[in-house]
């Protein structure tokens, strides 16, 4: 079987080609773990692999609590999605703790 025009990322049971003796051979990146890749998988698909790329982190949000313990968050966007078994995307969101200290916090009784 051949992976011509049939490279898939991850585990994808629909990404196969007819192989020898009516058996299926696979063109997804998981086939390397299971050992059932088509004979041209490495030459065809790994060469075409594109890893994920992400943009810069955005700014941190304001504290979710104006008074006391809360959290801040920030995110970034995928600029190039992974293809053909390339490296997956890293985390796109981060969160961290904060302490809200609005000027009115200490005045309420």
Beta strands, then each sheet from edge to edge (+ up, - down):
strand 1: 16-18
strand 2: 24-26
strand 3: 53-54
strand 4: 67-75
strand 5: 78-80
strand 6: 93-101
sheet 1: 1+ 2-
sheet 2: 3+ 5-
sheet 3: 4+ 6-
end
